[in-house]
Amino acid sequence: MNLYNATPFAAAYSLGIQKSGRNCLVIVVKATYKLPEKSGDTPELAEEQIEPFETDTYTDEPGLSAPIYENDYATFKPRCDVLLHASAYSQKPVTEKKVGFKVGKLAKVFNVIGARHLIRSTSGNTPTKSEPFTQQKISYNTAYGGSDKTGKQDKDGEDIFKSFIQNPVGVGYYPSSNADERTGKPLPQTEEVGYPITSFKSKDYIPQSFGPVARNWYPRRLLGGTYDKHWNDNIRPFLPEDFDEHYYQCAPKDQQMPHIKGGEEVVLVGIVPQGKLQFNLPKVSVPMQAMLSNGERHNLAPVIDTLIIEPDDERFTMVWRARIALKKNVHEVDTLIAGKPTPAWERARMMDKLFLPLDQLNAFEKRMRKQLAEEERLRKLNEDNGDSNNLAKEVKP
């Protein structure tokens, strides 16, 4: 099977499985744009187009640190994930900064607090003063949450932890530690506006960050369905009956919105060096087609279901996704098309000829010229070596 990418973006495909148990092909187009330097500017296409991610990545050890990116081959996302990887910025040192973003009608705001930790006091523990900052990374690693040793061990001698299941990699949740054990431990660097964190044991705080939620964190993991004896005996290897496709959404619920169309207004506050940045998402048409082995063409229905804004890297990406169900196997599909094919490609297709875009032909010509030049250099070198050997024989006494 082939993929013809007629867009200036990165494109790829993968095999997936639908809840019905039917296999499908998932086609993904990922566009990378440069973040505008000032409000009102139009985003420009980035020179480097980021390829779709094939695996989940984390800030540190997988499962024990905050996720950075999820693989881009989810079978279907009912809504659009809006994610940010950002830092809080201030023109002068501050100990607290309100940050937020807006995409269309979706908005989110919270406070970023300077680094602080617990010290021993007569009443137990007291937080230190927050350290001033002009730039501070925002992450679930430093949001409310964490895992605390209970002081007990399981039958294998492993320590037992009590975890804050909404964010087991964060800080500030110390339900099992005493005052001495809590001394020196860090406190969260983000919190809800008007709802400061004052307890080490509360399960009611909502971790504040902009990044993705891990697959095994609550409440996302509940959407993955029930893998019990009934599933093992009667359904496996297919998805369980109560699997919800919202499980594929990796953004926290307050960062999900209807599929974006392009043109939506984006506002970033406190997470860019200039303080505030406003621009509109590009309006781009990315049609997709599947050409079957029997010659039929099917127009697919791609949607933009992932937007990742990365102010620190001065870029953002948008992901279009579509899928086509398979009756038996992937051999039913001959070619997947992203974008609108050129007339030259269509002619080559009709004549059953190989088609290469001009940029690929130029690159091929450049490689061939380089190869021929290297072969000519080696030929001359061999001739020179041969002449030297013959001369040595002639002058040998």
Secondary structure in CASP SS format (residue, H / E / C, confidence):
PFRMAT SS
TARGET T0000
AUTHOR 0000-0000-0000
METHOD secondary structure of the structure
MODEL  1
M C 1.00
N E 1.00
L E 1.00
Y E 1.00
N E 1.00
A C 1.00
T C 1.00
P C 1.00
F C 1.00
A E 1.00
A E 1.00
A E 1.00
Y E 1.00
S E 1.00
L E 1.00
G E 1.00
I E 1.00
Q C 1.00
K C 1.00
S C 1.00
G C 1.00
R C 1.00
N E 1.00
C E 1.00
L E 1.00
V E 1.00
I E 1.00
V E 1.00
V E 1.00
K E 1.00
A E 1.00
T E 1.00
Y E 1.00
K E 1.00
L C 1.00
P C 1.00
E C 1.00
K C 1.00
S C 1.00
G C 1.00
D C 1.00
T C 1.00
P C 1.00
E E 1.00
L E 1.00
A C 1.00
E C 1.00
E C 1.00
Q C 1.00
I C 1.00
E C 1.00
P C 1.00
F C 1.00
E C 1.00
T C 1.00
D C 1.00
T E 1.00
Y E 1.00
T C 1.00
D C 1.00
E C 1.00
P C 1.00
G C 1.00
L C 1.00
S C 1.00
A C 1.00
P E 1.00
I E 1.00
Y E 1.00
E C 1.00
N C 1.00
D C 1.00
Y C 1.00
A C 1.00
T C 1.00
F C 1.00
K C 1.00
P C 1.00
R C 1.00
C E 1.00
D E 1.00
V E 1.00
L E 1.00
L E 1.00
H C 1.00
A C 1.00
S E 1.00
A E 1.00
Y E 1.00
S E 1.00
Q E 1.00
K E 1.00
P E 1.00
V E 1.00
T C 1.00
E E 1.00
K E 1.00
K E 1.00
V E 1.00
G E 1.00
F E 1.00
K E 1.00
V E 1.00
G C 1.00
K C 1.00
L E 1.00
A E 1.00
K E 1.00
V E 1.00
F E 1.00
N E 1.00
V E 1.00
I E 1.00
G C 1.00
A C 1.00
R C 1.00
H E 1.00
L E 1.00
I E 1.00
R E 1.00
S E 1.00
T C 1.00
S C 1.00
G E 1.00
N E 1.00
T E 1.00
P E 1.00
T C 1.00
K C 1.00
S C 1.00
E C 1.00
P C 1.00
F E 1.00
T E 1.00
Q E 1.00
Q E 1.00
K E 1.00
I C 1.00
S C 1.00
Y H 1.00
N H 1.00
T H 1.00
A C 1.00
Y E 1.00
G E 1.00
G C 1.00
S E 1.00
D E 1.00
K E 1.00
T E 1.00
G E 1.00
K E 1.00
Q E 1.00
D C 1.00
K C 1.00
D C 1.00
G C 1.00
E C 1.00
D E 1.00
I E 1.00
F E 1.00
K E 1.00
S E 1.00
F C 1.00
I C 1.00
Q C 1.00
N C 1.00
P C 1.00
V C 1.00
G C 1.00
V E 1.00
G E 1.00
Y C 1.00
Y C 1.00
P C 1.00
S C 1.00
S C 1.00
N C 1.00
A H 1.00
D H 1.00
E H 1.00
R H 1.00
T C 1.00
G C 1.00
K C 1.00
P E 1.00
L C 1.00
P C 1.00
Q C 1.00
T E 1.00
E E 1.00
E C 1.00
V C 1.00
G C 1.00
Y C 1.00
P C 1.00
I C 1.00
T C 1.00
S C 1.00
F C 1.00
K C 1.00
S C 1.00
K C 1.00
D C 1.00
Y C 1.00
I C 1.00
P C 1.00
Q C 1.00
S C 1.00
F C 1.00
G C 1.00
P C 1.00
V C 1.00
A C 1.00
R C 1.00
N C 1.00
W C 1.00
Y C 1.00
P C 1.00
R H 1.00
R H 1.00
L H 1.00
L H 1.00
G H 1.00
G C 1.00
T C 1.00
Y C 1.00
D C 1.00
K H 1.00
H H 1.00
W H 1.00
N H 1.00
D H 1.00
N H 1.00
I C 1.00
R C 1.00
P C 1.00
F C 1.00
L C 1.00
P C 1.00
E C 1.00
D C 1.00
F C 1.00
D C 1.00
E H 1.00
H H 1.00
Y H 1.00
Y H 1.00
Q C 1.00
C C 1.00
A C 1.00
P C 1.00
K H 1.00
D H 1.00
Q H 1.00
Q E 1.00
M E 1.00
P C 1.00
H C 1.00
I E 1.00
K C 1.00
G C 1.00
G C 1.00
E C 1.00
E E 1.00
V E 1.00
V E 1.00
L E 1.00
V E 1.00
G C 1.00
I C 1.00
V C 1.00
P C 1.00
Q C 1.00
G C 1.00
K E 1.00
L E 1.00
Q E 1.00
F E 1.00
N E 1.00
L C 1.00
P C 1.00
K C 1.00
V C 1.00
S C 1.00
V C 1.00
P C 1.00
M E 1.00
Q E 1.00
A E 1.00
M E 1.00
L E 1.00
S C 1.00
N C 1.00
G C 1.00
E C 1.00
R E 1.00
H E 1.00
N E 1.00
L C 1.00
A C 1.00
P C 1.00
V E 1.00
I E 1.00
D E 1.00
T E 1.00
L E 1.00
I E 1.00
I E 1.00
E E 1.00
P H 1.00
D H 1.00
D H 1.00
E C 1.00
R E 1.00
F E 1.00
T E 1.00
M E 1.00
V E 1.00
W E 1.00
R E 1.00
A E 1.00
R E 1.00
I E 1.00
A E 1.00
L C 1.00
K C 1.00
K C 1.00
N C 1.00
V H 1.00
H H 1.00
E H 1.00
V E 1.00
D E 1.00
T E 1.00
L E 1.00
I E 1.00
A E 1.00
G C 1.00
K C 1.00
P C 1.00
T C 1.00
P H 1.00
A H 1.00
W H 1.00
E H 1.00
R H 1.00
A H 1.00
R H 1.00
M H 1.00
M C 1.00
D C 1.00
K C 1.00
L C 1.00
F C 1.00
L C 1.00
P C 1.00
L H 1.00
D H 1.00
Q H 1.00
L H 1.00
N H 1.00
A H 1.00
F H 1.00
E H 1.00
K H 1.00
R H 1.00
M H 1.00
R H 1.00
K H 1.00
Q H 1.00
L H 1.00
A H 1.00
E H 1.00
E H 1.00
E H 1.00
R H 1.00
L H 1.00
R H 1.00
K H 1.00
L H 1.00
N H 1.00
E H 1.00
D H 1.00
N H 1.00
G H 1.00
D H 1.00
S H 1.00
N H 1.00
N H 1.00
L H 1.00
A H 1.00
K H 1.00
E H 1.00
V H 1.00
K C 1.00
P C 1.00
END
